[in-house]
Amino acid sequence: MTTRSSDTKKPSDHLFGDPEDLLIDRAERARRQWQREIPEIAEQLSPMVLLGRLNEASQVMGRDYLAPAYADIGLKTGEFDVLATLVRSGPPYKLTPTELYRTTMMSSGGMTARVDKLEKAGLVERCPHPDDRRALTVCLTPKGLDLIKGQMPDYIAKQQQAVSGLSEKEQQQLSDLLEKLIRSVNDPLGKT
């Protein structure tokens, strides 16, 4: 007996099955798979789908829209974030490493590596802290300031392109809902 190629299934066939599955996002695909495998949890999957979509949107926007803008000027996302944070802090464009790490949401070790690379590129300097001789601040150089100010129009254009599938009203609604979600996960006991 001969087996037709259409009769043989690959182990991954259950992941994608119907060709239309390729048109749905990963979170919806996962929901359908869980619903098929454990039907009794089907009604409880909405948070998983929501978080999956948030994660996928963040990954795709970072990879396909923002990372290329950073790469155009020889930076990675975290390095751009450090420079942009220093610019946003206003003159004299300096922060302590702790202030930077808290503002950019990266580890202190990751911050040190980024500052090292930016310092080698002449975009930041380690300067003495004005009030504590034992401490240092990270100071933006004129070269770093010019780089970020020159890049901001392209960066903003990439962000606009990334969310262009939503109307301005939808963007505001999503932003408001995400702000509410962030507040709730940062204060799970409702203390604020």
C-alpha positions in Angstrom: 0.0 0.0 0.0 1.3 3.4 -1.0 0.9 6.4 1.2 0.2 9.7 -0.4 2.2 12.6 0.9 -1.1 14.3 1.9 -1.9 11.3 4.2 1.3 11.6 6.2 1.4 14.2 8.9 4.4 16.0 10.2 4.6 16.5 14.0 4.0 20.2 13.6 0.8 19.8 11.5 -1.3 20.1 14.7 0.2 23.5 15.3 -0.9 25.1 12.1 -3.5 22.7 10.6 -5.7 24.8 8.5 -3.9 27.2 6.1 -6.1 30.0 7.4 -4.3 29.6 10.8 -1.4 31.3 9.2 -3.5 34.5 9.0 -4.2 34.6 12.7 -1.9 36.0 15.4 0.1 33.6 17.6 -2.0 34.3 20.7 -5.2 33.3 18.9 -3.5 30.2 17.5 -2.4 29.3 21.0 -6.0 29.9 22.4 -7.4 27.6 19.7 -4.8 24.9 20.5 -5.5 25.1 24.2 -9.2 25.0 23.6 -8.8 21.9 21.5 -6.5 20.1 24.0 -8.2 21.2 27.3 -11.7 22.3 26.4 -12.6 22.9 30.1 -10.3 26.0 30.2 -11.6 27.6 27.1 -13.5 30.3 28.9 -10.5 31.3 31.0 -8.1 32.0 28.2 -8.8 35.7 27.5 -6.0 37.0 29.8 -3.5 34.7 28.0 -4.6 36.0 24.6 -4.4 39.6 25.7 -0.9 39.2 27.2 0.2 37.2 24.2 -1.0 40.0 21.9 0.7 42.7 23.9 3.9 40.7 23.8 3.7 40.0 20.1 2.9 43.7 19.3 5.9 44.8 21.4 8.2 42.3 19.7 7.1 43.1 16.2 7.2 46.9 16.7 10.6 46.8 18.3 12.1 44.4 15.7 10.4 45.7 12.5 10.0 49.4 13.2 12.2 50.7 15.9 15.4 48.6 15.8 16.1 49.5 12.2 15.9 53.2 13.2 18.5 52.6 15.9 20.7 50.5 13.7 20.8 53.4 11.1 22.8 55.3 13.7 24.8 52.4 15.0 22.9 51.8 18.2 20.8 49.1 19.8 17.5 49.7 21.5 18.9 49.9 25.1 21.7 52.3 24.0 19.2 54.6 22.3 17.0 54.4 25.4 19.9 55.6 27.6 20.7 58.5 25.3 17.0 59.5 25.0 16.5 59.3 28.7 19.5 61.7 29.3 18.0 64.1 26.7 14.5 63.9 28.3 16.1 64.7 31.7 16.9 68.2 30.4 20.0 70.3 30.8 22.6 69.6 32.0 21.7 66.1 30.6 23.2 64.1 33.4 21.8 61.4 35.7 23.3 58.9 38.1 23.6 55.3 36.9 20.8 54.4 39.4 18.5 57.1 38.1 19.2 55.9 34.5 18.6 52.2 35.4 15.3 53.0 37.2 14.1 55.2 34.4 15.0 52.8 31.6 13.9 49.6 33.3 17.1 47.6 32.7 19.4 45.9 35.1 22.3 47.7 36.7 24.7 45.3 35.0 23.1 46.0 31.7 23.3 49.7 32.3 27.0 49.5 33.0 27.7 47.7 29.7 25.6 50.2 27.8 27.2 53.2 29.4 30.7 51.6 28.6 29.8 51.3 24.9 28.3 54.7 24.7 31.3 56.2 26.4 33.7 54.5 24.0 31.6 56.0 21.1 32.0 59.5 22.7 28.3 59.9 23.2 28.4 60.0 27.1 31.0 60.6 29.7 31.3 59.6 33.3 31.4 62.9 35.3 32.0 63.6 39.0 28.8 63.9 41.0 28.3 67.5 42.1 27.4 66.6 45.7 29.1 63.3 46.4 32.8 62.8 45.5 32.5 59.0 45.7 29.8 59.0 43.0 29.6 59.6 39.3 27.0 60.8 36.9 26.5 59.8 33.3 26.7 63.0 31.2 25.5 63.3 27.6 28.2 64.8 25.3 27.3 67.3 22.6 27.9 64.5 20.1 25.3 62.4 21.9 22.8 65.2 22.1 23.1 66.0 18.4 22.7 62.4 17.5 19.5 61.9 19.5 18.0 65.3 18.4 18.8 64.5 14.8 17.3 61.0 15.1 14.0 61.9 16.8 12.0 62.8 13.7 12.8 59.4 12.2 12.1 57.6 15.5 8.7 59.3 15.8 7.9 58.5 12.2 8.6 54.8 12.8 6.4 54.9 15.9 3.6 56.5 13.9 4.0 53.9 11.2 3.9 51.1 13.7 0.5 52.2 15.1 -1.0 53.5 11.8 -3.4 50.6 11.7 -5.3 52.3 14.5 -7.2 55.6 14.3 -6.1 58.4 16.7 -9.2 57.6 18.8 -8.3 53.9 19.0 -4.7 54.8 19.8 -5.9 57.0 22.7 -8.3 54.2 23.9 -5.5 51.6 23.8 -3.1 54.0 25.6 -5.7 54.6 28.3 -6.4 50.9 28.8 -2.7 50.1 28.9 -2.1 52.8 31.5 -4.9 51.3 33.6 -3.4 47.8 33.2 0.1 49.0 34.1 -1.3 50.7 37.2 -3.1 47.6 38.3 -0.1 45.2 37.8 2.2 47.7 39.6 -0.3 47.9 42.5 -1.9 44.4 42.7 -3.4 45.1 46.2 -5.1 48.3 45.0 -3.2 50.5 47.5 -3.2 53.6 45.3 
